[in-house]
Amino acid sequence: MAKEHNPTDSMSLLLYSNTIQENLTQIDRLNLTLEDNYILKQQLQQEIKDLEMQLANLDLQLADIDVRLANLDIKSKNLDLQDNKLAIKQKDLEAQKANISGLRIVQEPTIDPQRVSPKRTLMVAVAGVLGLFVGIFAAFAIEFWQSHKVSA
């Protein structure tokens, strides 16, 4: 076509080359779109893998929480049993308290706030007087026995 330089042919050649250029541009755009879609596909696949890993981790955490919940249920049942045992003991103690009939608390015991210490002078004086009385009694007892031996 280029050899025949016909003006109508050159116009058609121009239109034809323009159409080819537009098609090439369209192909380039489609290739870019395909590359972008491929990259997007890779990113989405990676996100899917990440989400699957997160889901697996959440499943593990859920299993761990289930185990903890089961342990808490067991502990709760144990505490309920202990509570029942303590309630039974309390009833027994109340029954024992009711059986104790001779005792009655009139007043709660109190503690003297001042310190009570031994009074040494009083103790020495009492010991001296007591020793004097015992000595006098011993002297009379000895005199009484000696006087009965002589007269007998």
HELIX and SHEET records of a PDB file:
HELIX    1   1 ALA A    2  GLU A    4  5                                   3    
HELIX    2   2 PRO A    7  ASN A   99  1                                  93    
HELIX    3   3 ARG A  120  SER A  151  1                                  32    
END                                                                             
